[in-house]
């Protein structure tokens, strides 16, 4: 084929199909996500759950919607298909609840469906299985765990399985159980429940076909050193490792994970060596590529600490970054891995950091979302 004829043929292809780079997958549109924000409404300036649009390429954001009328919708989760959102109502006096919302990812609109009892006081964590059959709620104040059934329309049923934990540990705030998370295994076959009050990770098998889906696993728990205070727990993207952050000491424990069992193999302290003040470690997440672990410290520290993860799942210190605010109870890494967003609940803001994929380091972008008492950040795809 002559040069002019070949050139004309290529121009025709571009006109019909678009630039060749796009045809080959070398260029892509902006990655946009819904950012859902759970908050404390009492006391505070927040009205409820907020939805923002977030661009994973630029870090830009814009307000979309909000859902009001729920007291302290602090921690939340979204169904795998993104069509439903579940939030705790973190209150005591036996009035703890979990609420269901339908969610339109395209518009960001949340519509309240119903609420159900959380089965205990002070619910602080909620998760949902991939098939949207049950939500699992951790009640911090009451020290209990609940499995709440999900109806076909996404609303919540009333036949709740509630499990009361027992025990204590050595510190004054460990005189009784304090369930702090309820994390499903990657295959949804097990549920892992860190208990700050008893220094244990309680473990349950999950059978979604049963009305009471939770049964103690064998073994039923893994203990950590007394006084650590297990808080949040996460799995590596490869499903072979798991990581526990512990509130009282700031220690992170590394586990090998296989067939539901946890085998501890390494522990690191997040606070700087020699630090003697309050620690209050809070949240823990791993970058989407599995190369870096991040943990937040509150107290007088207000930092995110960074560790590199090797092929064996082991950690090596990689740096630390001020959160530029107070009380970083929760943070999230956007699905592209380009940005890390910190919810500084004590300073009513979400601070956006650019993440270096090679070093794991964080750089302030200067962008801040002003929200009253942010507690939980979750990303849901728009499409």
N, C-alpha and C positions, 0 to 999 in steps of 0.2 A: 504494500500500500504506500502511495506517495506521501510525502510529509504533509502537504496541505490537506489531503484527504484524511489522514490520521488526525490532524489537528481539529478539523471540522467534526470528526466523529467524537472526539473527546469533549468538545464544546457541547455537542448535542446531549451526551451522557450527563454532563454537569447540569445542563438546563433541566433535564428530566428528573434526575435523582439527587442533585445537590453536589457540593464539593466532594472531591475524591477522598479527602481526609475524613470527612464525615462518614462516607460509605465504608471506609476501612476501620471505623471506630476510633480514630485518633483524635477526634474532637467530640465534645459532648456538651449538652446544654447545662446551665447552672443546676447544681444539686440543691434542691429546696426541700425543707422539712417543716412539719409542725413542731414547735417547741411548746410542750405542755408544762405548766408551772403550778405545783401545789404550794399552798401558803398557810400561814396561821392568820386567822381573822380576829382572834381574841387573845390578848389585846393586840392591836396593830392597825395598820392602814389598809390592809388587803380586804377585798370583797369576796374572794373565792379562788377559783381555778382560772388561770389566764392562758390564752393560746396566742402564740406569735408565729410568724413565718420567719424561718432562718435559712440563710443561703450558705451552704457548706463550702462554697468557693471563695466568697468575699467576706463572710462574717457579718453581712448586713442583716437587719431584722426589721420587722414591722408588726404592729398589733393587728390581731385578727378578731378575737372574740373572748368572751369570758362566761363563766357559769357561777351564779351567786346563789345564796340561800343555804349553803352547807357550812356549818361551823367547823373551823380548822380542818379544811380538806388538805392535810399536810402531805401525806404520801399517796402516790397514785401509780397506776399501771394501765397499759393499753392491751387489748386483745391482739393476737398475732396478725389478724387481718386489718387492724386499725379502725374497726367500726364501732368499738365499745371502749369506754374508759371506766375504771373503777377507782374510787378514792375512799380512804378512811375518813372518818370524822373524829379527830383526836380529842375526845373529851372523856372525863371520868364519871364518877357517881353512877356507874352501871349503865350509862347512856351511850357508850361507845357504839359507833355504827360504821357501816360500809355502804357506799352509794354507787349506783350504776347510772351511766350516761350513754346514750347513743352518740356517735361521733361521725361527722362528715369530714373526712380528711381533705376533700377538695376545697371546702369553704372554711374549715376550722370551727364549725358550729357544734356546740355541745348541748344536748337536750336531756334533761333529767328524766330517768325512768322510775327508779324507786330506791328505797333504802332498806337495809336489814340490820339486825343486831350484829355487832362484831363478836359477840359471845364473851365479852370481857371489858375491863376498864382500860382506857388510854391506848386504843389501837394506833400503832405507829408505822405499820408496814403492810403492804398488800401485793400479792402476785396472782397471776392467772395462768392456767395451763394453756398449751397451744391449741387445744380443741375447744376452748371456752366452755368447759364443763363445770369448773369450780374456781372460786377465788379463795386464796389462803391468807388469813389475817393474823398478824402477830400483835397481841395485846401487851404492851409494855407494863403498864401499871398493875394489871391483873395477873401477869405472868402466865397467860394462856395462849393457845393456838386454836384457830377455828378454820373449818372448811365450809364455805357457803356455796350452795349449788347455784348454777346459772341456768336460767330458763332459755328456751329456744329463741326468744326475742332479745336476749341479752340482759334482761332484768334478773334480779336476785330472788331466789327461793327462800323458804323459811325453815326448812329441815336442816339445821346446822349441826355439824359434828364439832364439838368443843372438847379440847384436851387441856387439862390443868397441869402445869409443870409443878414440881416440888423441889425443895432444897434451898441451899444458901451457900455463901462463901465467906471470905474473911474481912471484907471491907464494910463500912457502915451503910453503904448503899447497896449491899449484897445480902441483906437479911432475908430476902425472898426472891423468887424467880422474876426475871424481867426479860420477856421475849422481845428481841430487837429486830428480827428479820425472818422471812420464810421464803427460801430460795429453791426453786425447782432445778433438778439436774437437767443437763442438755436434752436428755431423751424423755423428760417428764416422768420418770419411773420412781424418783426419790425426791423428798423434800428435806432441806437442811435448815435447822432453826437455831441460830445462835441465841444463847440465853446469858445476858450480862450478869444476872444475879447468881447463877449456879456455876459459872465458868465451864459451860458445856456447849457443844453443838449437838443438839438432839436430831436424830435421823429417823425418817419415816419412809416406808414404801407407799407408793401412790397407785391406787386402782380406780381409775375414773369411771369404771362400770358399776361401782358400788355406791350406795347412798352415803356411807361413811367411808370415804376413800383412803383414810390414813391409818396405818398400822405401824407400830414401832419396828424399826429395822433390826437386823442382827449384825453387829452390836447396835444397841439403841442410842448410843451417844459416844462422842469423843470428848475427853476432858482436856482442858488447857491448864497451865499453871495458875494456882489460886491468886486472885487479885487482878487478873488481866481484864476481865469484862468483855467477852465476845460481843461484837456489834454487827458489822456487815460482812457479807461473804459473797465471793464471786468466782466464776469458773473462767479458766483460760479458753480462748476461742477454739483451741484444738480438743477440748474436752478431757485432757489428760492430767490437768493440774487444777487446784483450787486454792483460794487465798482468803484468809480471815484477818480483819482488822479488829483490834481490841482497844476499847475505849479508855480504860484506866491507865494503861502503860504505853499505848501507842505502838505496841508490837504488831507486826504482820507475820503470820505463820503460813508457811507454804506446805501444801499437801500434794502427794501423788494421789490421783483419783482413778479407781478401776472398779467396775462392777458394783458401784454404790458405796464402796468403802474408801475411807480417808486415811492416809498414812502420812503423818507429819514428818518433815525432813529438814526444815530450815526456819529460822525466825530472825527477824530484824526489827530494831527499834527505830521508829520514824523520827522522834525528836533529836535535836542536835546533842552531841555528846556533852555531858555536864549540865544540861538544862535541868532545873529543879522546880519549876513552876507547874501550874495545872496543865494537863495535856488535852484531855477530852478529844481523842481521836474520833473521827466521824465516818467518812465515806471512803470507798475503795472502788476503783475501776481499772480496766485494762484497755489499752488502745486496740482498735479493730484489727490491726496487723499482728497483735499478740507480742509485740516487742518491748512494751513498757507498761509498768504498773504505777498508778498514782494513788496516793492516800492523803486525806485532809486532816489537819490538826486544828483544833479550836483553842480553848484556854486563853493564854496570853501569846500564843504562837501565830495562829491565823496564816497557815502555810499549806501549800500542796507539795508533797515530797515525791520525788521521782526515782524509780528503780528500773534498770534494764533487766529484761528477762532472757535467760539463755535457753538453749534447746532442751535442757533438762527441767525447765521451769524455775530455776533458781534465780535469785535476785542479786544485783550489784548496784550500789548507790550511784545515781546519775545526776542528782541535783535537787534544788528546792526553790520554790517561788512564793513570795508573799501573795496572798489573795487580794490585797489592796482594799480590804474591808474586814468586817468583824463576823465571827461565827460561821465559818464555811461548813454548814451541816451537810450539804449535798453538792455534788457537782456532776457534770456529764460531759462526755466526749461525743461530738457530733458524728454521725455514721460515716462521713468521709475521712475522719481522723485528722482533719485540718485544724479544728478548734476545740478548746476545752473551756467550758462555761462553769463558773463557780457561783453558787447561790450563797451570798453573804447575808444570812438571815438577820444578823445584828445590825446591819447598816442598810437594809432595804434595797438591795441591788443584786444584779447578776453581772459579774465582770467577765468579759470575753477575752481569752488569751489565744494567740496563734501558737499552734503546736508544731515543733520541728520533728518531722518523721524520722530523721536520721539519729538525732541525739536525744529526743524526747523532751527537750527543753521547752519552756513556755515563755512567750513574750507578750506583754500587754498590748492590746490593739487600740486602747483608748475608748473602746465602745462599751457602754454600760446600759443595761435594761433596768429601769427603775420600777421595782415591784415591792410591795410591802411584805416583809418577812417571808422570802422564798425558802421553801423547805425541800422541794423535790423537783427535778428537771427530767423530762422524758421527751425523746424524739420519736415522731411518727411520720412516715413518708406521706407526702401530699398526694402522690398518685399510687 
